Amino acid sequence: MQNILEIIRTLRPELRKSDRKVADVVLDDPRLMLNDTVAELAGRAEVSQPTVLRFCNAIGCNGYPDFKLRLAQSLALGMPATHSELEGSDTPDKVVEKIFDYTLTSLDWARYHLDNQAVSEAIDLLAQAKRIEFFGFGASGIVARDGQQKFPLFGVPCGAEVDFHQQIMVASMLQPGDACVLISNTGTTRSLVDVARTAKEKGAQVLGIVGSAQAPLRPYCDVSLVVETLENTSLYTPMTSRIATLVVIDVLSTAVALRRDNNHQQTFIDMKQRLNEARFK
């Protein structure tokens, strides 16, 4: 179910003038609406009660109770990106609120825009791999490192390269049965396209994790996952694309680990036990 606040923002230009007045009041401070009756919301918007009910239908809700329920669900996941733009006058409390709201909303957006069939294909690719190499630059390089450090879950040799020369060297040494995982939110990094080409020439399977369906990197991948977020280019915008991709890496690594046999599961349990023994009690 889509975030009702994003739906209102998107549909607002198409609404009737009186319905737009209701939309503006809701978007201005959604939390105030949670306890409002139809009459109270109508009073805030300076419209009639039938107009409020018509507004609910116009945005796809089955009456006012359904609107309030979906509004509460949306607020539970954080305020939409349009309400989370940071300003120089924001207090520390407001910065905390906005960044958490922005991140929660963006994660929810990424979750419901993820192609489950592509996720399944990515899991198949990784589960069959004899070796997995992760590639990325900048923030995506951090995600690549995170993927590499989860190698006990994959149960196969894993590596992560964030330097272009090292990436080409590693890609050139890949073989059939190996997996190459390319991570790029924009999907426009030319050097990663070179890595993809090299890996495919060596017979490796290529998985791309990108932030847009139009990413130029996608045609060079055997499987591509589009992890779409509400990222923008504002100066102080938190990098929600990195957080969403980290979650997807967790999904993939866990799903692959679950496909391993009982011996691998026991090995993993032993590894966790050794880690626990290394900690103070």
Residue pairs with C-beta under 8 A, 6 or more apart in sequence:
1 70
1 73
1 112
2 112
3 74
3 77
3 80
3 105
3 108
3 109
4 59
4 61
4 67
4 70
4 71
4 73
4 74
5 26
5 27
5 30
5 71
5 74
5 75
5 79
5 80
5 83
6 74
6 80
6 109
7 59
7 60
8 23
8 26
8 27
8 59
9 27
9 80
9 82
11 23
11 58
11 59
12 20
12 23
12 24
12 27
15 23
15 55
15 58
16 54
16 58
18 47
18 48
18 51
19 51
19 54
19 55
19 58
21 45
21 46
21 47
21 51
22 41
22 42
22 45
22 47
22 51
22 52
22 55
23 55
23 59
24 45
25 33
25 41
25 44
25 45
26 33
26 41
26 71
27 82
27 83
30 71
30 74
30 75
30 79
30 83
31 75
32 44
33 41
33 68
33 71
34 68
34 71
34 72
34 75
36 44
38 49
38 52
38 53
38 64
39 49
41 52
42 48
42 49
42 51
42 52
45 51
45 52
52 64
53 63
53 64
56 62
56 63
56 64
56 66
56 67
57 63
59 67
61 67
61 70
74 80
77 104
77 105
77 108
78 84
78 100
78 101
78 102
78 103
78 104
78 105
78 108
79 98
79 101
79 102
79 105
80 105
80 230
81 102
81 105
81 106
81 230
81 232
83 98
83 101
84 98
84 99
84 101
84 102
84 105
85 98
85 234
86 95
86 98
86 99
86 234
86 236
86 237
90 98
99 238
102 230
102 237
102 238
102 240
103 238
103 240
103 243
105 230
106 229
106 230
106 231
106 240
106 243
106 244
107 229
107 240
107 243
107 244
107 247
109 228
109 229
109 230
110 227
110 228
110 229
110 244
110 247
110 248
113 226
113 228
114 225
114 226
114 227
114 228
114 248
115 225
115 226
118 223
118 224
118 225
118 226
119 225
119 248
119 251
119 252
121 223
122 207
122 223
122 225
122 252
123 252
123 255
123 256
123 259
125 179
125 205
125 207
125 222
125 223
126 132
126 154
126 179
126 181
126 207
126 252
126 256
127 255
127 256
127 259
128 177
129 154
129 156
129 177
129 178
129 179
129 205
130 156
130 175
130 177
130 178
131 156
131 157
131 158
131 174
131 175
131 177
131 178
131 179
132 147
132 151
132 154
132 156
132 157
132 158
132 159
132 178
132 179
132 181
133 158
133 159
133 160
133 161
133 170
133 171
133 174
133 178
133 179
133 180
133 181
134 143
134 144
134 145
134 147
134 148
134 158
134 159
134 160
134 161
134 181
134 183
135 144
135 160
135 161
135 162
135 167
135 170
135 171
135 180
135 181
135 182
135 183
135 192
135 195
136 142
136 143
136 144
136 160
136 162
136 182
136 183
136 184
136 192
137 162
137 164
137 184
137 189
137 191
137 192
139 185
139 239
139 241
139 242
140 183
140 184
140 185
140 242
140 245
141 160
141 162
141 183
142 242
143 183
143 209
143 242
143 245
143 246
143 249
144 160
144 161
144 162
144 181
144 183
145 160
145 162
146 246
146 249
147 158
147 160
147 181
147 183
147 249
147 253
148 158
148 159
148 160
150 158
150 249
150 250
150 253
151 157
151 158
152 268
152 271
153 253
153 254
153 256
153 257
153 268
154 253
154 256
154 257
155 256
155 257
155 260
155 264
155 267
159 170
161 167
161 170
164 191
167 191
167 192
167 195
168 194
168 195
168 198
171 180
171 195
171 198
171 199
171 202
171 204
172 198
172 202
173 202
174 180
174 198
174 199
174 202
174 203
174 204
175 202
175 203
175 204
176 202
176 203
176 204
177 203
177 204
178 199
178 202
178 203
178 204
178 205
179 204
179 205
179 206
179 207
180 195
180 196
180 199
180 204
180 205
180 206
180 207
181 207
181 208
181 209
182 192
182 195
182 196
182 206
182 207
182 208
182 209
182 217
182 221
183 209
183 245
184 192
184 208
184 209
184 210
184 211
184 215
184 217
185 210
185 211
185 227
185 229
185 231
185 241
185 242
185 245
186 210
186 211
186 212
186 215
187 208
187 210
187 211
187 212
187 214
187 215
187 216
187 217
187 218
188 215
188 216
188 217
189 217
192 217
193 216
193 217
193 220
196 206
196 208
196 217
196 220
196 221
197 220
199 206
200 206
200 220
200 222
205 222
205 223
206 220
206 221
206 222
206 223
207 221
207 222
207 223
207 224
207 225
208 215
208 217
208 218
208 220
208 221
208 223
208 224
208 225
209 224
209 225
209 227
209 245
209 248
209 249
210 217
210 218
210 224
210 225
210 226
210 227
211 226
211 227
211 228
211 229
211 231
211 241
212 226
212 228
213 226
213 228
215 224
215 226
217 224
218 224
225 248
227 241
227 244
227 245
227 248
229 240
229 241
229 244
230 240
231 237
231 239
231 240
231 241
257 264
257 268
